[in-house]
Amino acid sequence: MTLRALVLLAGLASAACSTQQLPAGPVAGRAIVRADPAVSAGLPVQVRLRQVDDVAVSWRAAAAGLPAGRHRLLVDCRVMATRSTGRFALEVELEAGREYRLVARASARDCDGVELALR
């Protein structure tokens, strides 16, 4: 493995540990939304949570802690093999205490959507 690949893997591993609280505040009564930064649905597809309710999500955050209720998520889905990127807006209803995962609807060539699934 090359040094560049090792640095990339280390960066992805550290990103996977971060959960951003939006808005900042107590963790109780929140739901967690996770985006896998390297693989989704078993494919080499990068799913990144970009915004929640028009608030930017840090590039280091692989998850967001959100109050229960309705939210608008802006998600990027990038197919690594073709480097094509799609951006999708999702209107979601979250329940307190639940953990969700963003999953790509993708092939090896492109991404045609992102869905929110219970984890």
For each residue, the residues with C-beta under 8 A, 3 or more apart:
1: 5 6
2: 5 6
3: 6 7
4: 7 8
5: 1 2 8 9
6: 1 2 3 9 10
7: 3 4 10 11
8: 4 5 11 12
9: 5 6 12 13
10: 6 7 13 14
11: 7 8 14 15
12: 8 9 15 16 37 38
13: 9 10 16 17
14: 10 11 17 18 60
15: 11 12 18 37 59 60 61 62
16: 12 13 36 37 62
17: 13 14 62
18: 14 15 58 60 61 62 63
19: 32 61 62 63 64 65
20: 57 58 61 63 64 65
21: 24 25 27 30 64 65
22: 52 53 55 57 64 65 66
23: 55 67
24: 21
25: 21 67
26: 29 30
27: 21 30 65
28:
29: 26 67 68 96 97
30: 21 26 27 65 66 67 68 96 97
31: 65 66 67 68 94 95 96 97 98 99 100
32: 19 63 64 65 66 98 99 100 119
33: 49 52 63 64 66 73 92 94 100 101 102 116
34: 62 63 99 100 101 102 119
35: 47 48 49 62 63 75 101 102
36: 16 39 40 47 62 101 102
37: 12 15 16 46 47 48 62
38: 12 44 46
39: 36 42 43 44 45
40: 36 43 45 46 47 77 102 103 104 106
41: 45 103 104 105 106
42: 39
43: 39 40 79 104 106 107 108
44: 38 39 79 80 81 108
45: 39 40 41 77 78 79 80 104 106 111
46: 37 38 40 76 77 78 80
47: 35 36 37 40 75 76 77 78 102 103 104 114
48: 35 37 59 75 76 78
49: 33 35 52 57 61 63 64 73 74 75 102
50: 56 57 74 75 76 87
51: 54 55 56 57 72 73 74
52: 22 33 49 55 57 64 66 71 72 73 74
53: 22 71 72
54: 51 72
55: 22 23 51 52
56: 50 51
57: 20 22 49 50 51 52 61 64
58: 18 20 61
59: 15 48
60: 14 15 18
61: 15 18 19 20 49 57 58 64
62: 15 16 17 18 19 34 35 36 37
63: 18 19 20 32 33 34 35 49
64: 19 20 21 22 32 33 49 52 57 61
65: 19 20 21 22 27 30 31 32
66: 22 30 31 32 33 52 71 94
67: 23 25 29 30 31 94 96
68: 29 30 31 94 95 96
69: 93 94
70: 91 92 93 94
71: 52 53 66 91 92 94
72: 51 52 53 54 89 90 91 92
73: 33 49 51 52 89 90 92 102 116
74: 49 50 51 52 87 88 89
75: 35 47 48 49 50 87 88 89 90 102 114
76: 46 47 48 50 85 86 87 88
77: 40 45 46 47 85 86 87 88 104 106 111 113 114
78: 45 46 47 48 83 84 85 86 111
79: 43 44 45 82 83 84 85 106 107 108 109 110 111
80: 44 45 46 83
81: 44 108 109
82: 79 109 110
83: 78 79 80
84: 78 79 109 110 111
85: 76 77 78 79 111
86: 76 77 78 110 111 112 113
87: 50 74 75 76 77
88: 74 75 76 77 113 114
89: 72 73 74 75
90: 72 73 75 114 115 116
91: 70 71 72
92: 33 70 71 72 73 100 116
93: 69 70
94: 31 33 66 67 68 69 70 71 98 100
95: 31 68 98
96: 29 30 31 67 68
97: 29 30 31
98: 31 32 94 95 118
99: 31 32 34 118 119
100: 31 32 33 34 92 94 116 117 118 119
101: 33 34 35 36 116 117 118 119
102: 33 34 35 36 40 47 49 73 75 114 115 116 117
103: 40 41 47 114 115 116 117
104: 40 41 43 45 47 77 111 113 114
105: 41 111 112 113 114 115
106: 40 41 43 45 77 79 110 111 112
107: 43 79 110
108: 43 44 79 81
109: 79 81 82 84
110: 79 82 84 86 106 107
111: 45 77 78 79 84 85 86 104 105 106 114
112: 86 105 106
113: 77 86 88 104 105
114: 47 75 77 88 90 102 103 104 105 111
115: 90 102 103 105
116: 33 73 90 92 100 101 102 103
117: 100 101 102 103
118: 98 99 100 101
119: 32 34 99 100 101
